[in-house]
Amino acid sequence: VRHLEPVPPGLPSELLLRRPDLRAAEEGLKALTAEVGVARAARFPRISLTGSYGYSSEDLETLFRPSSLLWRLAAGMTAPIFQWGKLKASERAAYSRLREAEASYAKAVLQAFYEVETALKRREELLRRRLSLEKSLQEALQLEEMAQGRWRRGLSDYLEVLEAREARLGAEEELLLLDLAILTNRVSLHRALGGGWPKSLGKGSK
């Protein structure tokens, strides 16, 4: 996995606007906004998705708190900007559809951010695990070398060598499986972002 392009810090949330589901939700919201005749912009959070080492940023984590405006929009907890009692029945129906569209848009945005956060947190977990496995593999290699040395000097039987070799092969297999998981995670991250990221964003950690 060393050939993987590093995930840079400071990935802008605007990358998610390439996602087909968000584009569709935004277009639906714009259409209803035009129908009602109220100037309401789609509330899309402009934040950095990644922090140090390309890990999940604090800004991303705060989006899922109940105090978040986007969270409250998705839950339908925001107050209307019109006087409900003065509206005709047809107007009420239009405004209701608008609020439903706003909630649907907010839910789609939250889901997109959730998928990104999940992929980033999983990536961090896998990379930390890889560091540990690399250390374990180095230790297994050293133990195998020591076992072979002891056997050559007649200090132990060959069973010790076989056991050390089995441990080393097990560590190598575990590392290979982890690398596969890291590659799969990269695919999930790209899908969640709606694609990759511009090379101009610079380099981060793997």
N, C-alpha and C positions, 0 to 999 in steps of 0.2 A: 504493500500500500504506500510505499515511500514515493511512488511516482504521482500520487494524487495531488492535484492542485490545492494549495493551502486555502483554508476558509479564512478570509480576511476579517478583521474586526471592523465594526462600523457599517455592516451591510444595511442599506436603507430599506425601510419597510415598503417603499414605493415599488420595489421589485415584485411584490405580490400582486400588484395591479395588472400584471400580465396574465394572471390566472383566468381561464375561461369562466369559472363559476363566479368570480368577483366582477368580471366585466358584464356578465349577464345580469347579476343582481343590481349593479349600478345603473345599467340601461333601463331596467324596470323601474327603479326609483326615479330616474330622470323623467320618464314618461308620465308617471303619476304626478310628479311635481308640476309638470307643465299643464296637466289636466286640471289640477286644483288651482293653479295660478299663484302658488306661494313660493317664494325664494327660499329654498332649503337645500343646502349643500350636503352631499354625502359625507358623513363623518368618518373619515379614514385617518387613523393615527399615523403621524409622521414621526417615526422613532428609528433608532438604531436597533437592529435585530441581534447583532453580535457585539460582545465586549472583548476583553482581553483573550488572546489565544483563539479567537473565533468561537468562543463559547456563548451560550445564551446570555443576553444582556438583562440588566435589572429593569429597564424600561419595558421589555417584553413580558417579564413576569408580572408587572403591576397591572397589565391589561386585564388579567383574570380575577382581580379583586372586585368585590361587590360595589366598591366606591367608584369604579371606573365608569365613565360616561358611556362607553361602548357596551359594557356589560349591562348597564341599566337600559340602554336602548334595545338590546336584544331581548331583555326581559319585559319590555313594554312598560317600563316604570317612569318614563319621562312625561312631563306635562305637555299638553297640546299648546300651540301658540295662537289658538283662536278661541273665541267665545262660543262654546258649544251650544248654549241655549238660544243664540241668535241665528243659528244656521237652519236652512230648509232641510227637508228630509234627504233630498238628492245631494245637497252639499255635505251633509253628515256622512252619507255613504261614501262620497269621494274622499273625504278626510280620513275616514276609517281605513279605506284601502291604502291611503298614503302612509298612515301609521303602521299598517301591517307590512307595507313594503320597506319602511325604515327598519322595522324589527327584523325582517328577513335579511336585509342587507347587513345589519349589524351581526346577525348570527353567522352569515357567510364569512364576514371579515374575522370574527372571533375564531371560527373553525379553521380558517387559513392560518391565523397566527398560532393557534394551538398546534397545528401540524408542524409548523416551523419549530416551535419551542420543543415539541416532542423529539423531532429529529436532532436538534442541537444538543439536547440533554442526553439523548442516547449516544450521540457521537462522543461527548465528553466522557461518558461512562466507558465506552469501548476503548478510547485512547488511553485512559487511566489503567484499564485492565491490561492493555497491550504492554505498557511499561512494566507491569508486574510479571507478565508472562515472559517477556524478554529476559528479565532477571532470572526467572526460574529456569529458563532454557540454558542460560550461561552457567548456572550452578550445576545443571544436569550434565552439561558437556564436561565440566571440570571433574565431576564425580566419576564419569565414565573414563576419562583419561587417567585418573588416579587408580581406578580399579584395574585398568589394563597394565599400569605400571606395577601394581602389587602382584598381579598374576605373572608378569614376565620375571619378576624377582623371586617367584615361588612363595610369596607370602600369603596367597589365597588361591582358591580354585576358580575355574572359569565361570562358575555360576554367578559369582559376584559381578563379573564383567557383563554377563547376559542381563542381569537385573538392572545394572546401571544403563545398559543400552536401551532396554525396554522403557525405562524412565525417561531417557532422552527422546526417544521416538514419540512417546506420549506427549511430551512437552511441545515437540515440533508439530504434531497433529493438532493440538489445542490452539497453537498460534496460527496455523493455517485456517482453521475454522473461524477464529476471531477475525482474521484478515478478510474472510468472505463476508462476515457480518458488517465489517467497516465499509466494504464496497457496496453492500446492499443499503446501508444507511446513507451513503452518499447519493444513491439513486433517490431515496426517499426525500432527502433534503432538496435536491434539485426539483423534484416534483412539487414539493410544498412551496418552493419559491417561485414556481412558474417558469423555471429555467435556471441557468447558471447566473453568473454575475460578471460585470465588466472587469477586464484585466486592470483597468485604471484604478480600481479600488485598492490595489496594492496587495502585499503579501501578509498572511497571518500565520497561524499554526496549522498543522494538518488536521 
